[in-house]
């Protein structure tokens, strides 16, 4: 901790001294000679000259388009994967919202309806909404006159269909998330191969020649990981929502089946 504080303090002092030394008050010098005046004018001309191609390339190296170009053909595949993931994640998000998966306090509501009015009271309560769990329970209650097993079977069948709709395509999302870093590593191999080919094509390649392939390798690797990390998070959020719904459904089903047994004796 002390070393970090010392380093920060040293850096602060260095910056302060540098700024102070470059200020107009501290930079006063004796009158310049004619030779010094000519040198200063030449320096101003050099500074006012248009930037070279190398300088322009360095300034543009941080743009997204430039990174895509430097990443090579592998970036096309990564861009396609990221587009599919984004589109699919948005589709699943709005699908989950339309199905109203909110389970907070749902079991307590079902339990209260059963305690106050039995199965009739529950049917009346469920008729007031179109929640995901309510649709499944209503399918089961339609078989209430046929006994516990029929109600349980109807709920299981409806749950399998409805939860299957929620899980639709999540395997694709997971596979794309796993594919992105692998494709990025493939780009790494391609980039490193391009660097090694410089030794074949040139007897003494410069660092700039080798840097092109290395940069391609690093860009594709970083892009693949950048795509995979949020995809992994999104996938697990969807799975968490489905698991929460399944657990709440099991609790509500148990309460409904108990009420059916009591009603049928």
C-alpha positions as CSV (number, residue, x, y, z in Angstrom):
1,X,0.0,0.0,0.0
2,X,2.8,2.4,0.9
3,X,4.6,1.5,-2.4
4,X,1.5,2.3,-4.3
5,X,1.0,5.6,-2.5
6,X,4.7,6.5,-3.1
7,X,4.3,5.7,-6.8
8,X,1.2,7.8,-7.1
9,X,2.9,10.7,-5.3
10,X,6.0,10.4,-7.4
11,X,3.9,10.4,-10.6
12,X,1.9,13.4,-9.4
13,X,5.1,15.3,-8.6
14,X,6.6,14.5,-12.0
15,X,3.5,15.7,-13.8
16,X,3.4,18.8,-11.7
17,X,7.0,19.6,-12.3
18,X,6.7,19.0,-16.0
19,X,3.7,21.2,-16.3
20,X,5.3,23.9,-14.2
21,X,8.5,23.8,-16.3
22,X,6.5,24.2,-19.5
23,X,4.5,27.2,-18.2
24,X,5.2,30.6,-19.7
25,X,6.6,32.0,-16.4
26,X,9.3,29.4,-16.1
27,X,10.2,29.3,-19.8
28,X,11.5,32.8,-20.1
29,X,14.8,32.8,-22.0
30,X,17.2,35.5,-23.1
31,X,16.5,37.1,-26.6
32,X,17.1,34.6,-29.3
33,X,19.9,35.0,-31.8
34,X,19.3,35.1,-35.6
35,X,20.3,31.4,-35.9
36,X,17.9,30.4,-33.2
37,X,15.1,32.4,-34.9
38,X,15.7,30.5,-38.2
39,X,15.6,27.2,-36.3
40,X,12.4,28.1,-34.6
41,X,10.8,29.1,-37.9
42,X,11.8,25.8,-39.5
43,X,10.3,23.9,-36.5
44,X,7.0,25.8,-36.9
45,X,6.9,24.9,-40.6
46,X,7.4,21.2,-39.7
47,X,4.7,21.3,-37.1
48,X,2.3,23.0,-39.6
49,X,3.0,20.4,-42.3
50,X,0.2,17.9,-43.0
51,X,0.5,14.6,-41.1
52,X,2.2,11.7,-42.9
53,X,0.5,8.5,-43.8
54,X,2.0,6.7,-40.8
55,X,0.7,9.3,-38.4
56,X,-2.8,9.1,-40.0
57,X,-2.7,5.3,-39.7
58,X,-1.8,5.6,-36.0
59,X,-4.7,8.0,-35.3
60,X,-7.2,5.7,-37.1
61,X,-6.0,2.5,-35.5
62,X,-8.6,2.7,-32.8
63,X,-11.7,2.8,-35.0
64,X,-14.0,-0.1,-35.1
65,X,-13.8,-0.4,-38.8
66,X,-10.1,-0.4,-38.7
67,X,-10.1,-3.2,-36.1
68,X,-12.5,-5.2,-38.3
69,X,-10.1,-4.8,-41.3
70,X,-7.0,-5.7,-39.3
71,X,-8.7,-8.8,-37.8
72,X,-8.9,-10.4,-41.2
73,X,-11.6,-12.6,-42.7
74,X,-12.2,-14.3,-39.3
75,X,-13.8,-11.1,-38.1
76,X,-16.6,-11.6,-40.7
77,X,-17.6,-14.8,-39.0
78,X,-17.3,-13.2,-35.5
79,X,-19.5,-10.3,-36.7
80,X,-22.1,-12.7,-38.0
81,X,-22.2,-14.7,-34.8
82,X,-22.5,-11.5,-32.6
83,X,-25.4,-10.3,-34.8
84,X,-27.3,-13.6,-34.5
85,X,-26.7,-13.7,-30.7
86,X,-27.9,-10.1,-30.3
87,X,-31.0,-10.7,-32.4
88,X,-31.9,-14.0,-30.7
89,X,-31.3,-12.5,-27.2
90,X,-33.7,-9.7,-27.9
91,X,-36.3,-12.1,-29.3
92,X,-36.1,-14.3,-26.2
93,X,-36.2,-11.2,-23.9
94,X,-39.5,-9.9,-25.5
95,X,-40.9,-13.5,-25.6
96,X,-40.3,-13.8,-21.9
97,X,-41.9,-10.5,-21.2
98,X,-45.0,-11.4,-23.2
99,X,-45.4,-14.6,-21.2
100,X,-45.3,-12.8,-17.9
101,X,-42.9,-14.9,-15.9
102,X,-43.1,-12.9,-12.7
103,X,-43.4,-15.5,-9.9
104,X,-42.9,-13.1,-6.9
105,X,-45.6,-13.9,-4.4
106,X,-47.5,-16.2,-6.8
107,X,-47.5,-19.2,-4.5
108,X,-48.9,-17.2,-1.6
109,X,-51.6,-15.9,-3.8
110,X,-52.6,-19.5,-4.9
111,X,-52.4,-20.8,-1.4
112,X,-54.6,-18.0,-0.2
113,X,-57.2,-18.6,-2.9
114,X,-57.3,-22.3,-2.0
115,X,-57.7,-21.6,1.7
116,X,-60.5,-19.1,1.2
117,X,-62.5,-20.7,-1.6
118,X,-61.1,-24.1,-2.5
119,X,-60.7,-25.1,-6.1
120,X,-63.7,-22.9,-7.1
121,X,-62.0,-19.9,-5.5
122,X,-58.8,-20.8,-7.3
123,X,-60.5,-21.0,-10.6
124,X,-62.0,-17.6,-10.0
125,X,-58.6,-16.2,-9.0
126,X,-56.9,-17.6,-12.1
127,X,-59.5,-16.3,-14.4
128,X,-58.5,-12.7,-13.6
129,X,-55.0,-12.9,-15.3
130,X,-53.1,-14.5,-18.1
131,X,-49.8,-15.3,-16.4
132,X,-47.6,-18.1,-17.5
133,X,-48.2,-20.3,-14.4
134,X,-51.9,-19.5,-14.4
135,X,-52.3,-20.9,-17.9
136,X,-50.7,-24.2,-16.9
137,X,-52.8,-24.5,-13.7
138,X,-56.0,-23.7,-15.6
139,X,-55.3,-26.6,-17.9
140,X,-55.0,-28.9,-14.9
141,X,-58.2,-27.6,-13.2
142,X,-60.2,-28.4,-16.3
143,X,-59.7,-32.1,-15.4
144,X,-60.5,-31.7,-11.7
145,X,-63.6,-33.9,-12.0
146,X,-61.5,-36.9,-13.2
147,X,-59.4,-37.2,-10.1
148,X,-55.9,-36.4,-8.9
149,X,-54.0,-38.3,-11.5
150,X,-55.7,-36.7,-14.4
151,X,-55.1,-33.2,-13.0
152,X,-51.5,-34.0,-12.4
153,X,-51.1,-35.4,-15.9
154,X,-52.8,-32.4,-17.5
155,X,-50.5,-30.0,-15.6
156,X,-47.4,-32.0,-16.6
157,X,-48.4,-32.0,-20.2
158,X,-49.1,-28.3,-20.3
159,X,-45.9,-27.5,-18.4
160,X,-43.8,-29.6,-20.8
161,X,-45.2,-27.7,-23.8
162,X,-45.0,-24.2,-22.2
163,X,-41.6,-24.6,-20.7
164,X,-40.4,-26.1,-24.0
165,X,-41.4,-22.8,-25.7
166,X,-39.2,-20.9,-23.2
167,X,-36.3,-23.2,-23.8
168,X,-36.6,-23.0,-27.5
169,X,-33.3,-22.0,-29.1
170,X,-31.4,-21.6,-25.9
171,X,-29.1,-24.4,-27.0
172,X,-28.3,-22.4,-30.1
173,X,-27.5,-19.4,-28.0
174,X,-25.1,-21.5,-25.8
175,X,-23.5,-23.1,-28.9
176,X,-22.9,-19.7,-30.5
177,X,-21.4,-18.4,-27.3
178,X,-19.0,-21.4,-27.2
179,X,-18.2,-21.0,-30.9
180,X,-17.2,-17.4,-30.7
181,X,-13.9,-17.8,-28.7
182,X,-13.0,-20.9,-30.8
183,X,-13.4,-18.9,-33.9
184,X,-11.3,-16.2,-32.3
185,X,-8.5,-18.7,-31.5
186,X,-8.7,-19.8,-35.1
187,X,-8.0,-16.3,-36.1
188,X,-5.1,-16.3,-33.7
189,X,-3.6,-19.3,-35.6
190,X,-4.1,-17.5,-38.9
191,X,-2.5,-14.3,-37.7
192,X,0.5,-16.1,-36.2
193,X,0.9,-18.1,-39.4
194,X,1.0,-14.8,-41.3
195,X,3.8,-13.6,-39.0
196,X,5.9,-16.7,-39.6
197,X,5.4,-16.5,-43.3
198,X,7.3,-13.2,-43.1
199,X,10.5,-15.2,-42.3
200,X,10.0,-17.2,-45.5
201,X,9.2,-14.2,-47.8
202,X,11.9,-11.9,-46.3
203,X,15.4,-12.8,-45.1
204,X,15.2,-10.3,-42.3
205,X,11.6,-9.1,-41.6
206,X,11.2,-6.0,-39.5
207,X,9.1,-5.8,-36.4
208,X,6.5,-3.9,-38.4
209,X,6.2,-6.9,-40.8
210,X,5.7,-9.3,-37.9
211,X,3.3,-7.0,-36.1
212,X,0.6,-7.3,-38.7
213,X,0.0,-11.0,-38.1
214,X,0.4,-10.6,-34.3
215,X,-2.2,-7.8,-34.3
216,X,-4.6,-9.9,-36.3
217,X,-4.2,-12.7,-33.8
218,X,-4.8,-10.5,-30.8
219,X,-7.8,-8.7,-32.3
220,X,-9.6,-12.0,-33.2
221,X,-8.9,-13.5,-29.8
222,X,-10.2,-10.5,-27.9
223,X,-13.3,-10.2,-30.1
224,X,-14.2,-13.9,-29.6
225,X,-13.9,-13.5,-25.8
226,X,-15.8,-10.2,-25.9
227,X,-18.7,-12.0,-27.6
228,X,-18.6,-15.1,-25.4
229,X,-18.7,-13.4,-22.0
230,X,-22.0,-11.5,-22.3
231,X,-23.5,-14.4,-24.2
232,X,-22.7,-16.7,-21.3
233,X,-24.3,-14.2,-18.9
234,X,-27.5,-13.8,-21.0
235,X,-27.9,-17.5,-21.4
236,X,-27.7,-18.1,-17.6
237,X,-30.2,-15.4,-16.9
238,X,-32.7,-17.1,-19.2
239,X,-32.0,-20.4,-17.5
240,X,-32.4,-18.8,-14.1
241,X,-35.8,-17.5,-15.1
242,X,-36.9,-20.9,-16.3
243,X,-35.7,-22.6,-13.2
244,X,-37.5,-20.1,-11.0
245,X,-40.7,-20.7,-12.9
246,X,-40.3,-24.5,-12.7
247,X,-39.8,-24.4,-8.9
248,X,-42.8,-22.2,-8.4
249,X,-44.9,-24.4,-10.6
250,X,-44.0,-27.5,-8.5
251,X,-45.0,-25.7,-5.3
252,X,-48.3,-24.6,-6.8
253,X,-49.0,-28.0,-8.3
254,X,-48.5,-29.7,-5.0
255,X,-51.0,-27.3,-3.4
256,X,-53.6,-27.9,-6.2
257,X,-53.3,-31.7,-6.1
258,X,-53.8,-31.7,-2.3
259,X,-57.0,-29.6,-2.8
260,X,-58.2,-32.0,-5.5
261,X,-57.7,-35.0,-3.2
262,X,-59.6,-33.2,-0.4
263,X,-62.5,-32.4,-2.8
264,X,-62.8,-35.9,-4.2
265,X,-62.4,-37.5,-0.8
